[in-house]
Amino acid sequence: MFISVIIPTYNRLGILKKCLLALEKQSLGSSIEGYEVVVVDDGSTDGTPDWLRSNPNEVPHVRLFEQSHAGPAQARNIGVENSHGDLIVFIDSDLVVTRNFLNCHARQLIRYWTKYGNRLCFTYGSVINTSNFDSPTLEPHKLQDISWAYFATGNVAIDKDVLVKSGLFDTSFTLYGWEDLELGERLRSMDVKLIKCPQAVGYHWHPSFTLSQIPDLIRIEKERACMGVLFFKKHPTFRVRLIIQYTLFHKLLWEFLTIFGLLNAHSLRPLLSFLINNGYPGLAMEILRLPLNRIGVNEVYKQAAIDGII
């Protein structure tokens, strides 16, 4: 098989370099004829395309495509449409993978294809979150790293023909979130099976939490809510209601846990600052998730009302 790794990126040059250099060090098994890394730049302003064009010897597997800033859904579609592989691997541009990453995905898929006589499956690798930029692969696996998502493009591999038959990503998801899980619902309707592949490990880097990130985190929650309602409009099922937290239970839960909004990004600021200053930015982020979830759920209800959804 020939593998195409699809990576959309937007202003992530620092960690993207680590991501691409890790992909250049892959140890391939006999089942893999070769691979390419298709990077689709989503209108970056940090010099990403220039660096890729100027350093072809450092990243010889990379093929670069560019688009105006239109979001990851369209970027991934461009990547798939221009790919040469019969197997597609999706990762994010802030993921640093291990040396046997591609081999693990391929081996697990071949095992399923051989056993069941079809390719109606995809593999889902492990994603370990880390804020260690210098050595991201030193991060241990944590309870918070467990994901219950069905199809999350941070670390998945799927047969290209199966993916194309699903219709690819819906480009109406222009804001943050849900475009991959929405595609997952269509794959589920095709009876495409999720196969866990914990040996295919990727280390997802993000900077340590600081107070300056709060406005952006609030913006993201509001964008996720807007896209979540679009997700529900396309798939009006109870499962999707639960995924986007569009239930009375979730609304009451976050109201109670924030004491009806008394615990918010402003009132929690002194506690968050204390935790960050004493070396606990992760705990501070977990506490901030309480008001962020309340914001997100309230925005879902607000957007649903605007769209006339019950």
BALOBA-1460 file (C-alpha; in Angstrom, 3 decimals):
// residues 310
<rec num="1" residu="m" x="0.000" y="0.000" z="0.000"/>
<rec num="2" residu="f" x="0.964" y="3.620" z="-0.490"/>
<rec num="3" residu="i" x="0.038" y="5.998" z="2.352"/>
<rec num="4" residu="s" x="-0.955" y="9.649" z="2.142"/>
<rec num="5" residu="v" x="-0.713" y="11.568" z="5.417"/>
<rec num="6" residu="i" x="-3.024" y="14.609" z="5.238"/>
<rec num="7" residu="i" x="-2.161" y="17.581" z="7.466"/>
<rec num="8" residu="p" x="-4.095" y="20.870" z="7.435"/>
<rec num="9" residu="t" x="-2.188" y="23.671" z="9.128"/>
<rec num="10" residu="y" x="-2.699" y="27.293" z="10.108"/>
<rec num="11" residu="n" x="0.029" y="29.342" z="11.835"/>
<rec num="12" residu="r" x="1.670" y="26.348" z="13.553"/>
<rec num="13" residu="l" x="5.140" y="26.508" z="11.993"/>
<rec num="14" residu="g" x="7.105" y="25.803" z="15.192"/>
<rec num="15" residu="i" x="5.370" y="22.558" z="16.101"/>
<rec num="16" residu="l" x="4.685" y="21.682" z="12.436"/>
<rec num="17" residu="k" x="8.451" y="21.348" z="11.915"/>
<rec num="18" residu="k" x="8.610" y="18.761" z="14.713"/>
<rec num="19" residu="c" x="5.541" y="17.007" z="13.275"/>
<rec num="20" residu="l" x="7.051" y="16.726" z="9.799"/>
<rec num="21" residu="l" x="10.528" y="15.729" z="10.967"/>
<rec num="22" residu="a" x="9.004" y="12.888" z="13.009"/>
<rec num="23" residu="l" x="7.159" y="11.692" z="9.911"/>
<rec num="24" residu="e" x="10.446" y="11.652" z="7.985"/>
<rec num="25" residu="k" x="11.813" y="9.070" z="10.445"/>
<rec num="26" residu="q" x="9.177" y="6.383" z="9.882"/>
<rec num="27" residu="s" x="10.199" y="2.724" z="10.058"/>
<rec num="28" residu="l" x="8.146" y="0.983" z="7.365"/>
<rec num="29" residu="g" x="7.066" y="-2.636" z="7.188"/>
<rec num="30" residu="s" x="6.965" y="-4.728" z="4.028"/>
<rec num="31" residu="s" x="3.271" y="-3.954" z="3.454"/>
<rec num="32" residu="i" x="4.022" y="-0.237" z="2.876"/>
<rec num="33" residu="e" x="5.420" y="0.636" z="-0.561"/>
<rec num="34" residu="g" x="5.962" y="4.258" z="0.399"/>
<rec num="35" residu="y" x="4.274" y="7.363" z="1.722"/>
<rec num="36" residu="e" x="3.763" y="11.053" z="1.160"/>
<rec num="37" residu="v" x="2.886" y="13.890" z="3.529"/>
<rec num="38" residu="v" x="0.315" y="16.240" z="2.011"/>
<rec num="39" residu="v" x="0.386" y="19.564" z="3.870"/>
<rec num="40" residu="v" x="-2.454" y="21.956" z="3.110"/>
<rec num="41" residu="d" x="-1.725" y="25.443" z="4.382"/>
<rec num="42" residu="d" x="-4.920" y="27.277" z="5.356"/>
<rec num="43" residu="g" x="-3.696" y="30.816" z="4.723"/>
<rec num="44" residu="s" x="-0.948" y="30.950" z="7.361"/>
<rec num="45" residu="t" x="0.742" y="34.272" z="8.048"/>
<rec num="46" residu="d" x="3.714" y="32.861" z="9.992"/>
<rec num="47" residu="g" x="5.832" y="31.889" z="6.988"/>
<rec num="48" residu="t" x="4.782" y="28.231" z="6.857"/>
<rec num="49" residu="p" x="4.610" y="27.900" z="3.035"/>
<rec num="50" residu="d" x="7.901" y="29.765" z="2.570"/>
<rec num="51" residu="w" x="9.696" y="27.486" z="5.043"/>
<rec num="52" residu="l" x="8.354" y="24.348" z="3.360"/>
<rec num="53" residu="r" x="9.384" y="25.570" z="-0.095"/>
<rec num="54" residu="s" x="12.834" y="26.582" z="1.191"/>
<rec num="55" residu="n" x="13.631" y="23.308" z="2.969"/>
<rec num="56" residu="p" x="12.716" y="20.437" z="0.632"/>
<rec num="57" residu="n" x="15.757" y="18.403" z="1.703"/>
<rec num="58" residu="e" x="14.614" y="18.376" z="5.351"/>
<rec num="59" residu="v" x="11.107" y="17.163" z="4.506"/>
<rec num="60" residu="p" x="11.392" y="15.267" z="1.191"/>
<rec num="61" residu="h" x="8.075" y="13.442" z="1.642"/>
<rec num="62" residu="v" x="6.098" y="16.697" z="1.831"/>
<rec num="63" residu="r" x="3.855" y="17.993" z="-0.948"/>
<rec num="64" residu="l" x="2.488" y="21.479" z="-0.266"/>
<rec num="65" residu="f" x="-0.910" y="22.866" z="-1.252"/>
<rec num="66" residu="e" x="-2.317" y="26.242" z="-0.257"/>
<rec num="67" residu="q" x="-5.749" y="27.791" z="0.186"/>
<rec num="68" residu="s" x="-7.132" y="31.045" z="1.504"/>
<rec num="69" residu="h" x="-8.221" y="30.729" z="5.137"/>
<rec num="70" residu="a" x="-11.311" y="28.521" z="4.841"/>
<rec num="71" residu="g" x="-10.971" y="26.002" z="7.653"/>
<rec num="72" residu="p" x="-9.738" y="22.429" z="8.107"/>
<rec num="73" residu="a" x="-12.687" y="20.719" z="6.382"/>
<rec num="74" residu="q" x="-11.870" y="22.235" z="2.996"/>
<rec num="75" residu="a" x="-8.127" y="21.815" z="3.617"/>
<rec num="76" residu="r" x="-8.505" y="18.086" z="4.290"/>
<rec num="77" residu="n" x="-10.670" y="17.682" z="1.189"/>
<rec num="78" residu="i" x="-7.995" y="19.366" z="-0.920"/>
<rec num="79" residu="g" x="-5.449" y="17.024" z="0.596"/>
<rec num="80" residu="v" x="-7.491" y="13.913" z="-0.179"/>
<rec num="81" residu="e" x="-8.313" y="15.056" z="-3.719"/>
<rec num="82" residu="n" x="-4.614" y="15.601" z="-4.475"/>
<rec num="83" residu="s" x="-3.317" y="12.515" z="-2.675"/>
<rec num="84" residu="h" x="-1.622" y="9.568" z="-4.390"/>
<rec num="85" residu="g" x="-2.214" y="6.989" z="-1.666"/>
<rec num="86" residu="d" x="-4.762" y="4.221" z="-1.363"/>
<rec num="87" residu="l" x="-4.657" y="4.662" z="2.430"/>
<rec num="88" residu="i" x="-5.350" y="8.064" z="4.023"/>
<rec num="89" residu="v" x="-3.973" y="9.012" z="7.435"/>
<rec num="90" residu="f" x="-5.259" y="12.195" z="9.066"/>
<rec num="91" residu="i" x="-3.263" y="13.951" z="11.762"/>
<rec num="92" residu="d" x="-3.159" y="17.518" z="13.044"/>
<rec num="93" residu="s" x="-0.179" y="19.782" z="12.506"/>
<rec num="94" residu="d" x="0.616" y="19.862" z="16.231"/>
<rec num="95" residu="l" x="0.984" y="16.066" z="16.538"/>
<rec num="96" residu="v" x="4.425" y="14.479" z="16.908"/>
<rec num="97" residu="v" x="4.309" y="10.771" z="16.078"/>
<rec num="98" residu="t" x="6.492" y="7.800" z="16.980"/>
<rec num="99" residu="r" x="8.799" y="5.997" z="14.547"/>
<rec num="100" residu="n" x="6.428" y="3.044" z="13.958"/>
<rec num="101" residu="f" x="3.300" y="5.205" z="13.660"/>
<rec num="102" residu="l" x="2.401" y="4.465" z="10.036"/>
<rec num="103" residu="n" x="3.388" y="0.834" z="10.327"/>
<rec num="104" residu="c" x="1.024" y="0.307" z="13.290"/>
<rec num="105" residu="h" x="-1.937" y="1.803" z="11.434"/>
<rec num="106" residu="a" x="-1.198" y="-0.278" z="8.321"/>
<rec num="107" residu="r" x="-0.730" y="-3.536" z="10.230"/>
<rec num="108" residu="q" x="-3.997" y="-3.147" z="12.148"/>
<rec num="109" residu="l" x="-5.978" y="-2.309" z="9.014"/>
<rec num="110" residu="i" x="-4.566" y="-5.234" z="7.020"/>
<rec num="111" residu="r" x="-5.488" y="-7.559" z="9.871"/>
<rec num="112" residu="y" x="-9.134" y="-6.412" z="9.678"/>
<rec num="113" residu="w" x="-9.269" y="-6.402" z="5.863"/>
<rec num="114" residu="t" x="-7.965" y="-9.965" z="5.755"/>
<rec num="115" residu="k" x="-10.299" y="-11.254" z="8.468"/>
<rec num="116" residu="y" x="-13.539" y="-9.689" z="7.190"/>
<rec num="117" residu="g" x="-12.891" y="-9.456" z="3.463"/>
<rec num="118" residu="n" x="-13.772" y="-5.770" z="3.181"/>
<rec num="119" residu="r" x="-12.270" y="-2.378" z="3.989"/>
<rec num="120" residu="l" x="-15.193" y="-0.921" z="5.932"/>
<rec num="121" residu="c" x="-13.156" y="0.172" z="8.923"/>
<rec num="122" residu="f" x="-10.773" y="2.830" z="10.150"/>
<rec num="123" residu="t" x="-8.085" y="2.794" z="12.826"/>
<rec num="124" residu="y" x="-7.996" y="5.285" z="15.664"/>
<rec num="125" residu="g" x="-4.598" y="5.813" z="17.278"/>
<rec num="126" residu="s" x="-3.615" y="7.157" z="20.696"/>
<rec num="127" residu="v" x="-3.335" y="10.904" z="21.285"/>
<rec num="128" residu="i" x="-1.311" y="11.994" z="24.311"/>
<rec num="129" residu="n" x="-1.638" y="15.659" z="25.231"/>
<rec num="130" residu="t" x="1.490" y="17.531" z="26.226"/>
<rec num="131" residu="s" x="2.792" y="21.058" z="26.761"/>
<rec num="132" residu="n" x="6.438" y="19.929" z="26.536"/>
<rec num="133" residu="f" x="7.562" y="21.589" z="23.309"/>
<rec num="134" residu="d" x="11.222" y="20.545" z="23.507"/>
<rec num="135" residu="s" x="10.529" y="16.826" z="24.098"/>
<rec num="136" residu="p" x="6.834" y="16.121" z="23.509"/>
<rec num="137" residu="t" x="7.335" y="12.347" z="23.275"/>
<rec num="138" residu="l" x="8.429" y="12.175" z="26.934"/>
<rec num="139" residu="e" x="4.852" y="12.807" z="28.123"/>
<rec num="140" residu="p" x="3.205" y="9.808" z="29.862"/>
<rec num="141" residu="h" x="-0.283" y="8.615" z="28.974"/>
<rec num="142" residu="k" x="-2.891" y="10.154" z="31.301"/>
<rec num="143" residu="l" x="-6.543" y="9.551" z="32.142"/>
<rec num="144" residu="q" x="-7.437" y="12.832" z="30.436"/>
<rec num="145" residu="d" x="-6.017" y="11.494" z="27.158"/>
<rec num="146" residu="i" x="-8.769" y="8.892" z="26.778"/>
<rec num="147" residu="s" x="-11.187" y="9.820" z="23.993"/>
<rec num="148" residu="w" x="-14.618" y="8.369" z="23.240"/>
<rec num="149" residu="a" x="-14.970" y="10.091" z="19.872"/>
<rec num="150" residu="y" x="-15.972" y="7.883" z="16.960"/>
<rec num="151" residu="f" x="-14.017" y="9.629" z="14.190"/>
<rec num="152" residu="a" x="-11.570" y="12.330" z="15.270"/>
<rec num="153" residu="t" x="-9.028" y="13.422" z="12.672"/>
<rec num="154" residu="g" x="-6.203" y="13.971" z="15.148"/>
<rec num="155" residu="n" x="-5.018" y="10.397" z="14.488"/>
<rec num="156" residu="v" x="-7.018" y="8.129" z="12.153"/>
<rec num="157" residu="a" x="-6.341" y="5.981" z="9.068"/>
<rec num="158" residu="i" x="-8.918" y="4.876" z="6.498"/>
<rec num="159" residu="d" x="-9.087" y="3.337" z="3.029"/>
<rec num="160" residu="k" x="-9.293" y="6.135" z="0.460"/>
<rec num="161" residu="d" x="-12.161" y="4.588" z="-1.522"/>
<rec num="162" residu="v" x="-14.270" y="4.200" z="1.637"/>
<rec num="163" residu="l" x="-13.537" y="7.804" z="2.577"/>
<rec num="164" residu="v" x="-14.457" y="9.133" z="-0.857"/>
<rec num="165" residu="k" x="-17.735" y="7.180" z="-0.850"/>
<rec num="166" residu="s" x="-18.658" y="8.889" z="2.418"/>
<rec num="167" residu="g" x="-18.615" y="12.280" z="0.679"/>
<rec num="168" residu="l" x="-15.514" y="13.719" z="2.438"/>
<rec num="169" residu="f" x="-15.822" y="16.658" z="4.828"/>
<rec num="170" residu="d" x="-18.720" y="19.103" z="4.754"/>
<rec num="171" residu="t" x="-17.157" y="22.498" z="3.968"/>
<rec num="172" residu="s" x="-20.087" y="24.369" z="5.523"/>
<rec num="173" residu="f" x="-18.269" y="23.733" z="8.816"/>
<rec num="174" residu="t" x="-16.183" y="26.879" z="8.506"/>
<rec num="175" residu="l" x="-15.741" y="27.628" z="12.224"/>
<rec num="176" residu="y" x="-14.124" y="25.568" z="14.973"/>
<rec num="177" residu="g" x="-15.248" y="22.008" z="15.590"/>
<rec num="178" residu="w" x="-17.402" y="19.016" z="14.651"/>
<rec num="179" residu="e" x="-16.528" y="18.596" z="10.959"/>
<rec num="180" residu="d" x="-14.752" y="15.317" z="11.676"/>
<rec num="181" residu="l" x="-17.458" y="13.896" z="13.952"/>
<rec num="182" residu="e" x="-20.098" y="14.842" z="11.372"/>
<rec num="183" residu="l" x="-18.212" y="12.809" z="8.773"/>
<rec num="184" residu="g" x="-18.067" y="10.084" z="11.389"/>
<rec num="185" residu="e" x="-21.862" y="9.933" z="11.496"/>
<rec num="186" residu="r" x="-21.921" y="9.295" z="7.748"/>
<rec num="187" residu="l" x="-19.250" y="6.610" z="8.096"/>
<rec num="188" residu="r" x="-21.292" y="5.026" z="10.882"/>
<rec num="189" residu="s" x="-24.335" y="4.904" z="8.576"/>
<rec num="190" residu="m" x="-22.147" y="3.005" z="6.069"/>
<rec num="191" residu="d" x="-21.386" y="0.467" z="8.818"/>
<rec num="192" residu="v" x="-17.720" y="1.447" z="8.891"/>
<rec num="193" residu="k" x="-16.131" y="-0.015" z="12.019"/>
<rec num="194" residu="l" x="-13.840" y="1.781" z="14.455"/>
<rec num="195" residu="i" x="-10.703" y="-0.248" z="15.214"/>
<rec num="196" residu="k" x="-8.612" y="0.930" z="18.161"/>
<rec num="197" residu="c" x="-4.897" y="1.149" z="17.390"/>
<rec num="198" residu="p" x="-3.208" y="2.261" z="20.634"/>
<rec num="199" residu="q" x="0.271" y="1.457" z="19.293"/>
<rec num="200" residu="a" x="-0.030" y="4.307" z="16.741"/>
<rec num="201" residu="v" x="0.907" y="7.052" z="19.175"/>
<rec num="202" residu="g" x="0.847" y="10.790" z="18.541"/>
<rec num="203" residu="y" x="1.826" y="13.482" z="21.048"/>
<rec num="204" residu="h" x="-0.509" y="16.462" z="20.762"/>
<rec num="205" residu="w" x="1.323" y="19.615" z="21.763"/>
<rec num="206" residu="h" x="-0.382" y="22.722" z="23.067"/>
<rec num="207" residu="p" x="1.124" y="25.539" z="25.139"/>
<rec num="208" residu="s" x="0.646" y="25.582" z="28.909"/>
<rec num="209" residu="f" x="-2.496" y="27.413" z="29.983"/>
<rec num="210" residu="t" x="-2.168" y="31.118" z="30.725"/>
<rec num="211" residu="l" x="-4.777" y="33.725" z="31.569"/>
<rec num="212" residu="s" x="-4.158" y="35.457" z="28.246"/>
<rec num="213" residu="q" x="-5.722" y="32.443" z="26.485"/>
<rec num="214" residu="i" x="-9.149" y="32.923" z="28.105"/>
<rec num="215" residu="p" x="-10.696" y="35.223" z="25.444"/>
<rec num="216" residu="d" x="-9.662" y="32.819" z="22.697"/>
<rec num="217" residu="l" x="-11.001" y="29.823" z="24.634"/>
<rec num="218" residu="i" x="-14.357" y="31.584" z="25.031"/>
<rec num="219" residu="r" x="-14.404" y="32.367" z="21.307"/>
<rec num="220" residu="i" x="-13.736" y="28.729" z="20.501"/>
<rec num="221" residu="e" x="-16.615" y="27.583" z="22.739"/>
<rec num="222" residu="k" x="-18.983" y="29.919" z="20.925"/>
<rec num="223" residu="e" x="-17.779" y="28.720" z="17.525"/>
<rec num="224" residu="r" x="-18.106" y="25.080" z="18.627"/>
<rec num="225" residu="a" x="-21.670" y="25.789" z="19.725"/>
<rec num="226" residu="c" x="-22.571" y="27.300" z="16.353"/>
<rec num="227" residu="m" x="-21.056" y="24.359" z="14.466"/>
<rec num="228" residu="g" x="-22.606" y="21.945" z="16.956"/>
<rec num="229" residu="v" x="-26.079" y="23.138" z="16.018"/>
<rec num="230" residu="l" x="-25.197" y="22.686" z="12.338"/>
<rec num="231" residu="f" x="-24.057" y="19.150" z="13.225"/>
<rec num="232" residu="f" x="-27.414" y="18.463" z="14.910"/>
<rec num="233" residu="k" x="-29.378" y="19.909" z="11.974"/>
<rec num="234" residu="k" x="-27.653" y="17.414" z="9.689"/>
<rec num="235" residu="h" x="-28.053" y="14.507" z="12.118"/>
<rec num="236" residu="p" x="-31.003" y="15.201" z="14.475"/>
<rec num="237" residu="t" x="-30.472" y="12.167" z="16.708"/>
<rec num="238" residu="f" x="-30.278" y="11.767" z="20.464"/>
<rec num="239" residu="r" x="-26.669" y="10.638" z="20.132"/>
<rec num="240" residu="v" x="-25.697" y="13.932" z="18.494"/>
<rec num="241" residu="r" x="-27.686" y="15.839" z="21.133"/>
<rec num="242" residu="l" x="-25.487" y="14.192" z="23.743"/>
<rec num="243" residu="i" x="-22.303" y="14.870" z="21.792"/>
<rec num="244" residu="i" x="-22.992" y="18.614" z="21.511"/>
<rec num="245" residu="q" x="-24.557" y="18.766" z="25.018"/>
<rec num="246" residu="y" x="-27.921" y="19.950" z="23.710"/>
<rec num="247" residu="t" x="-29.941" y="18.425" z="26.556"/>
<rec num="248" residu="l" x="-31.670" y="19.752" z="29.652"/>
<rec num="249" residu="f" x="-29.384" y="17.557" z="31.752"/>
<rec num="250" residu="h" x="-26.260" y="19.299" z="30.426"/>
<rec num="251" residu="k" x="-27.829" y="22.729" z="30.792"/>
<rec num="252" residu="l" x="-28.712" y="22.081" z="34.443"/>
<rec num="253" residu="l" x="-25.402" y="20.330" z="35.139"/>
<rec num="254" residu="w" x="-23.235" y="23.281" z="34.171"/>
<rec num="255" residu="e" x="-25.578" y="25.768" z="35.843"/>
<rec num="256" residu="f" x="-25.286" y="23.868" z="39.139"/>
<rec num="257" residu="l" x="-21.521" y="23.306" z="38.869"/>
<rec num="258" residu="t" x="-20.914" y="27.020" z="38.236"/>
<rec num="259" residu="i" x="-23.485" y="28.073" z="40.884"/>
<rec num="260" residu="f" x="-25.633" y="29.573" z="38.118"/>
<rec num="261" residu="g" x="-22.758" y="31.508" z="36.638"/>
<rec num="262" residu="l" x="-21.186" y="32.836" z="39.849"/>
<rec num="263" residu="l" x="-18.105" y="30.790" z="39.002"/>
<rec num="264" residu="n" x="-17.024" y="32.338" z="35.730"/>
<rec num="265" residu="a" x="-13.867" y="33.305" z="33.887"/>
<rec num="266" residu="h" x="-13.755" y="36.635" z="35.737"/>
<rec num="267" residu="s" x="-14.525" y="35.459" z="39.277"/>
<rec num="268" residu="l" x="-12.159" y="32.487" z="38.991"/>
<rec num="269" residu="r" x="-9.286" y="34.607" z="37.749"/>
<rec num="270" residu="p" x="-7.487" y="34.967" z="41.143"/>
<rec num="271" residu="l" x="-7.641" y="31.191" z="41.746"/>
<rec num="272" residu="l" x="-6.486" y="30.402" z="38.215"/>
<rec num="273" residu="s" x="-3.610" y="32.864" z="38.557"/>
<rec num="274" residu="f" x="-2.570" y="31.303" z="41.881"/>
<rec num="275" residu="l" x="-2.564" y="27.798" z="40.398"/>
<rec num="276" residu="i" x="-0.599" y="28.858" z="37.301"/>
<rec num="277" residu="n" x="1.977" y="30.739" z="39.360"/>
<rec num="278" residu="n" x="2.474" y="27.692" z="41.590"/>
<rec num="279" residu="g" x="3.043" y="25.275" z="38.725"/>
<rec num="280" residu="y" x="-0.460" y="23.852" z="38.190"/>
<rec num="281" residu="p" x="-1.617" y="25.235" z="34.824"/>
<rec num="282" residu="g" x="-3.290" y="21.914" z="33.977"/>
<rec num="283" residu="l" x="-5.466" y="22.030" z="37.092"/>
<rec num="284" residu="a" x="-6.298" y="25.668" z="36.371"/>
<rec num="285" residu="m" x="-7.455" y="24.659" z="32.876"/>
<rec num="286" residu="e" x="-9.643" y="21.872" z="34.254"/>
<rec num="287" residu="i" x="-11.335" y="24.342" z="36.630"/>
<rec num="288" residu="l" x="-11.878" y="26.829" z="33.817"/>
<rec num="289" residu="r" x="-13.671" y="24.087" z="31.855"/>
<rec num="290" residu="l" x="-16.656" y="24.508" z="34.186"/>
<rec num="291" residu="p" x="-17.618" y="28.029" z="33.008"/>
<rec num="292" residu="l" x="-16.450" y="27.223" z="29.460"/>
<rec num="293" residu="n" x="-18.917" y="24.331" z="29.302"/>
<rec num="294" residu="r" x="-21.678" y="26.580" z="30.614"/>
<rec num="295" residu="i" x="-20.875" y="29.138" z="27.911"/>
<rec num="296" residu="g" x="-20.876" y="26.425" z="25.259"/>
<rec num="297" residu="v" x="-24.201" y="24.882" z="26.287"/>
<rec num="298" residu="n" x="-25.905" y="28.269" z="26.574"/>
<rec num="299" residu="e" x="-24.626" y="29.190" z="23.118"/>
<rec num="300" residu="v" x="-25.955" y="25.909" z="21.700"/>
<rec num="301" residu="y" x="-29.426" y="26.692" z="23.069"/>
<rec num="302" residu="k" x="-29.177" y="30.272" z="21.826"/>
<rec num="303" residu="q" x="-28.158" y="29.222" z="18.305"/>
<rec num="304" residu="a" x="-30.789" y="26.482" z="18.206"/>
<rec num="305" residu="a" x="-33.469" y="29.034" z="19.078"/>
<rec num="306" residu="i" x="-32.253" y="31.334" z="16.299"/>
<rec num="307" residu="d" x="-32.428" y="28.430" z="13.852"/>
<rec num="308" residu="g" x="-35.868" y="27.394" z="15.063"/>
<rec num="309" residu="i" x="-34.720" y="23.996" z="16.374"/>
<rec num="310" residu="i" x="-36.532" y="22.361" z="19.271"/>
